[in-house]
Amino acid sequence: MAMFVVISYDIPDNRRRLKVAQTLLDFGGERVQRSVFECYITERNYERLQARLRRHFDGEADSIRFYILCENCRPRMNLWGLAHPIEEPRLRII
């Protein structure tokens, strides 16, 4: 079962910031603001995502936050303006 995760980051280095963004996209993240992604992800892939992000993370300069929202929390999100909820991915057969 997929979890809904909001990931935000503040990374001053352009190269590391680009690698973090690409990693989030590789794991199905959807950019909802410049430094904020939302994604539906399994617990196993969430652990893999964190391992991949650690490769590009500098603990002295960077900040990454992970917010896991429960089923009851998601409907309570308050979205304004152009914001819209991301859709849960459908079953994919590869």
LUMVEX-154992 format. One record per atom (N, C-alpha, C): residue number from 1; chain; residue in one letter; x, y, z. Coordinates in steps of 0.001 Angstrom, whole numbers, always signed. Layout:
<nodes>
    nr   kette   rest        px        py        pz
   NUM       A      a         X         Y         Z
...
</nodes>
This chain:
<nodes>
    nr   kette   rest        px        py        pz
     1       A      m      +848     -1190        +0
     1       A      m        +0        +0        +0
     1       A      m      +886     +1243        +0
     2       A      a      +514     +2223      -781
     2       A      a     +1312     +3433      -922
     2       A      a     +1001     +4439      +167
     3       A      m     +2047     +5119      +620
     3       A      m     +1917     +6215     +1579
     3       A      m     +1918     +7519      +787
     4       A      f     +1308     +8545     +1352
     4       A      f     +1348     +9869      +750
     4       A      f     +2401    +10674     +1502
     5       A      v     +3427    +11135      +787
     5       A      v     +4542    +11828     +1423
     5       A      v     +4746    +13185      +753
     6       A      v     +4937    +14206     +1575
     6       A      v     +5321    +15535     +1112
     6       A      v     +6793    +15708     +1459
     7       A      i     +7589    +16091      +468
     7       A      i     +9026    +16255      +662
     7       A      i     +9389    +17678      +258
     8       A      s    +10026    +18379     +1175
     8       A      s    +10493    +19728      +875
     8       A      s    +11995    +19788     +1140
     9       A      y    +12655    +20668      +439
     9       A      y    +14100    +20771      +626
     9       A      y    +14575    +22195      +427
    10       A      d    +15709    +22487     +1055
    10       A      d    +16419    +23751      +880
    10       A      d    +17876    +23373      +673
    11       A      i    +18325    +23468      -571
    11       A      i    +19670    +23044      -933
    11       A      i    +20315    +24185     -1726
    12       A      p    +21340    +24832     -1162
    12       A      p    +21927    +25999     -1830
    12       A      p    +22762    +25670     -3070
    13       A      d    +23302    +24464     -3172
    13       A      d    +24136    +24083     -4306
    13       A      d    +23273    +23635     -5486
    14       A      n    +23444    +24290     -6629
    14       A      n    +22619    +23994     -7807
    14       A      n    +22728    +22544     -8251
    15       A      r    +23923    +22015     -8268
    15       A      r    +24129    +20638     -8747
    15       A      r    +23426    +19625     -7835
    16       A      r    +23624    +19750     -6523
    16       A      r    +22971    +18833     -5579
    16       A      r    +21457    +19003     -5620
    17       A      r    +20996    +20247     -5733
    17       A      r    +19553    +20504     -5776
    17       A      r    +18925    +19831     -6997
    18       A      l    +19595    +19906     -8142
    18       A      l    +19093    +19260     -9354
    18       A      l    +19062    +17744     -9194
    19       A      k    +20093    +17166     -8572
    19       A      k    +20128    +15717     -8369
    19       A      k    +19027    +15269     -7415
    20       A      v    +18762    +16047     -6395
    20       A      v    +17678    +15712     -5465
    20       A      v    +16338    +15767     -6196
    21       A      a    +16114    +16822     -6969
    21       A      a    +14856    +16944     -7716
    21       A      a    +14689    +15786     -8692
    22       A      q    +15748    +15425     -9399
    22       A      q    +15655    +14321    -10360
    22       A      q    +15388    +12997     -9652
    23       A      t    +15995    +12791     -8504
    23       A      t    +15753    +11573     -7732
    23       A      t    +14291    +11494     -7321
    24       A      l    +13731    +12603     -6875
    24       A      l    +12317    +12617     -6484
    24       A      l    +11419    +12311     -7683
    25       A      l    +11746    +12854     -8836
    25       A      l    +10979    +12550    -10048
    25       A      l    +11107    +11071    -10411
    26       A      d    +12310    +10515    -10256
    26       A      d    +12536     +9097    -10570
    26       A      d    +11669     +8179     -9709
    27       A      f    +11338     +8627     -8503
    27       A      f    +10530     +7817     -7598
    27       A      f     +9043     +8196     -7656
    28       A      g     +8653     +8907     -8693
    28       A      g     +7247     +9204     -8896
    28       A      g     +6766    +10462     -8207
    29       A      g     +7678    +11247     -7691
    29       A      g     +7280    +12498     -7054
    29       A      g     +6745    +13483     -8079
    30       A      e     +5816    +14282     -7635
    30       A      e     +5268    +15329     -8496
    30       A      e     +5589    +16668     -7858
    31       A      r     +6265    +17515     -8629
    31       A      r     +6644    +18829     -8111
    31       A      r     +5380    +19681     -7985
    32       A      v     +5125    +20176     -6767
    32       A      v     +3951    +21016     -6537
    32       A      v     +4350    +22464     -6244
    33       A      q     +5593    +22672     -5889
    33       A      q     +6212    +23992     -5791
    33       A      q     +7683    +23803     -6107
    34       A      r     +8434    +24874     -6203
    34       A      r     +9829    +24752     -6642
    34       A      r    +10637    +23741     -5830
    35       A      s    +10493    +23749     -4539
    35       A      s    +11266    +22842     -3679
    35       A      s    +10371    +21926     -2856
    36       A      v     +9193    +21627     -3394
    36       A      v     +8244    +20761     -2683
    36       A      v     +7687    +19731     -3658
    37       A      f     +7771    +18476     -3250
    37       A      f     +7234    +17369     -4033
    37       A      f     +6213    +16616     -3194
    38       A      e     +5251    +16017     -3867
    38       A      e     +4313    +15096     -3228
    38       A      e     +4398    +13786     -3994
    39       A      c     +4251    +12684     -3277
    39       A      c     +4256    +11405     -3988
    39       A      c     +3539    +10336     -3181
    40       A      y     +3028     +9381     -3913
    40       A      y     +2517     +8148     -3343
    40       A      y     +3641     +7145     -3509
    41       A      i     +4033     +6501     -2429
    41       A      i     +5191     +5624     -2481
    41       A      i     +5043     +4496     -1470
    42       A      t     +5504     +3324     -1846
    42       A      t     +5462     +2199      -910
    42       A      t     +6549     +2398      +150
    43       A      e     +6397     +1723     +1253
    43       A      e     +7388     +1854     +2317
    43       A      e     +8772     +1407     +1840
    44       A      r     +8813      +337     +1068
    44       A      r    +10089      -158      +536
    44       A      r    +10757      +880      -361
    45       A      n     +9977     +1481     -1262
    45       A      n    +10540     +2502     -2147
    45       A      n    +10872     +3786     -1389
    46       A      y    +10142     +4061      -318
    46       A      y    +10448     +5220      +521
    46       A      y    +11840     +5053     +1133
    47       A      e    +12165     +3857     +1589
    47       A      e    +13498     +3590     +2137
    47       A      e    +14557     +3720     +1049
    48       A      r    +14255     +3226      -149
    48       A      r    +15188     +3349     -1274
    48       A      r    +15391     +4812     -1659
    49       A      l    +14292     +5564     -1675
    49       A      l    +14369     +6988     -1990
    49       A      l    +15286     +7702     -1005
    50       A      q    +15103     +7447      +272
    50       A      q    +15940     +8105     +1269
    50       A      q    +17409     +7720     +1092
    51       A      a    +17686     +6470      +770
    51       A      a    +19066     +6040      +546
    51       A      a    +19674     +6776      -647
    52       A      r    +18901     +6925     -1716
    52       A      r    +19407     +7645     -2902
    52       A      r    +19620     +9121     -2600
    53       A      l    +18702     +9724     -1837
    53       A      l    +18844    +11142     -1513
    53       A      l    +20076    +11396      -645
    54       A      r    +20401    +10444      +226
    54       A      r    +21582    +10609     +1093
    54       A      r    +22871    +10779      +284
    55       A      r    +22911    +10209      -913
    55       A      r    +24099    +10321     -1769
    55       A      r    +24381    +11775     -2163
    56       A      h    +23327    +12583     -2248
    56       A      h    +23448    +13961     -2735
    56       A      h    +23282    +14981     -1614
    57       A      f    +23160    +14533      -397
    57       A      f    +22815    +15382      +741
    57       A      f    +24071    +15801     +1505
    58       A      d    +24166    +17087     +1804
    58       A      d    +25235    +17627     +2642
    58       A      d    +24591    +18117     +3931
    59       A      g    +24786    +17374     +5004
    59       A      g    +24172    +17697     +6280
    59       A      g    +24615    +19022     +6877
    60       A      e    +25712    +19562     +6387
    60       A      e    +26208    +20851     +6882
    60       A      e    +25535    +22032     +6182
    61       A      a    +24974    +21797     +4995
    61       A      a    +24432    +22904     +4210
    61       A      a    +22972    +22726     +3793
    62       A      d    +22493    +21489     +3758
    62       A      d    +21184    +21191     +3179
    62       A      d    +20138    +20854     +4238
    63       A      s    +18894    +20953     +3818
    63       A      s    +17769    +20556     +4664
    63       A      s    +16744    +19839     +3788
    64       A      i    +16338    +18646     +4209
    64       A      i    +15265    +17918     +3535
    64       A      i    +14271    +17497     +4604
    65       A      r    +12981    +17708     +4341
    65       A      r    +11920    +17335     +5279
    65       A      r    +10968    +16361     +4597
    66       A      f    +10548    +15356     +5358
    66       A      f     +9597    +14353     +4870
    66       A      f     +8372    +14399     +5778
    67       A      y     +7204    +14586     +5192
    67       A      y     +5950    +14587     +5944
    67       A      y     +5078    +13455     +5397
    68       A      i     +4811    +12462     +6219
    68       A      i     +3940    +11365     +5812
    68       A      i     +2540    +11691     +6311
    69       A      l     +1596    +11800     +5371
    69       A      l      +223    +12133     +5736
    69       A      l      -628    +10870     +5745
    70       A      c     -1406    +10709     +6779
    70       A      c     -2265     +9537     +6907
    70       A      c     -3508     +9685     +6017
    71       A      e     -4234     +8596     +5866
    71       A      e     -5457     +8589     +5049
    71       A      e     -6448     +9663     +5492
    72       A      n     -6565     +9866     +6797
    72       A      n     -7524    +10838     +7326
    72       A      n     -7049    +12271     +7146
    73       A      c     -5756    +12469     +6993
    73       A      c     -5200    +13825     +6864
    73       A      c     -5337    +14386     +5450
    74       A      r     -5186    +13531     +4455
    74       A      r     -5185    +14016     +3073
    74       A      r     -6441    +14794     +2697
    75       A      p     -7638    +14307     +3039
    75       A      p     -8828    +15085     +2662
    75       A      p     -8908    +16439     +3364
    76       A      r     -8116    +16618     +4402
    76       A      r     -8143    +17869     +5154
    76       A      r     -7117    +18878     +4632
    77       A      m     -6384    +18528     +3568
    77       A      m     -5436    +19482     +2986
    77       A      m     -6223    +20683     +2470
    78       A      n     -5674    +21842     +2670
    78       A      n     -6309    +23094     +2249
    78       A      n     -5479    +23658     +1106
    79       A      l     -5986    +23587      -120
    79       A      l     -5252    +24015     -1306
    79       A      l     -5859    +25302     -1848
    80       A      w     -5023    +26270     -2149
    80       A      w     -5486    +27566     -2649
    80       A      w     -4954    +27827     -4054
    81       A      g     -5620    +28688     -4759
    81       A      g     -5137    +29153     -6054
    81       A      g     -5014    +28031     -7066
    82       A      l     -3865    +27949     -7698
    82       A      l     -3633    +26962     -8750
    82       A      l     -3316    +25576     -8215
    83       A      a     -3196    +25442     -6911
    83       A      a     -2869    +24146     -6307
    83       A      a     -3992    +23147     -6546
    84       A      h     -3591    +21903     -6817
    84       A      h     -4567    +20826     -6976
    84       A      h     -3948    +19556     -6411
    85       A      p     -4763    +18651     -5905
    85       A      p     -4204    +17414     -5341
    85       A      p     -3632    +16531     -6442
    86       A      i     -2554    +15832     -6107
    86       A      i     -2016    +14879     -7076
    86       A      i     -2849    +13613     -7002
    87       A      e     -2854    +12871     -8081
    87       A      e     -3651    +11652     -8123
    87       A      e     -2819    +10452     -7732
    88       A      e     -3454     +9533     -7036
    88       A      e     -2779     +8295     -6680
    88       A      e     -2525     +7507     -7954
    89       A      p     -1302     +6992     -8110
    89       A      p     -1007     +6250     -9352
    89       A      p     -1851     +5001     -9476
    90       A      r     -2163     +4658    -10676
    90       A      r     -2923     +3457    -10972
    90       A      r     -1958     +2284    -11097
    91       A      l     -2505     +1095    -11100
    91       A      l     -1722      -121    -11252
    91       A      l      -981       -87    -12587
    92       A      r      +306      -362    -12539
    92       A      r     +1119      -427    -13750
    92       A      r     +1674     -1834    -13894
    93       A      i     +1557     -2377    -15084
    93       A      i     +2133     -3690    -15354
    93       A      i     +3308     -3459    -16299
    94       A      i     +4473     -3890    -15848
    94       A      i     +5684     -3654    -16649
    94       A      i     +6236     -4988    -17115
</nodes>
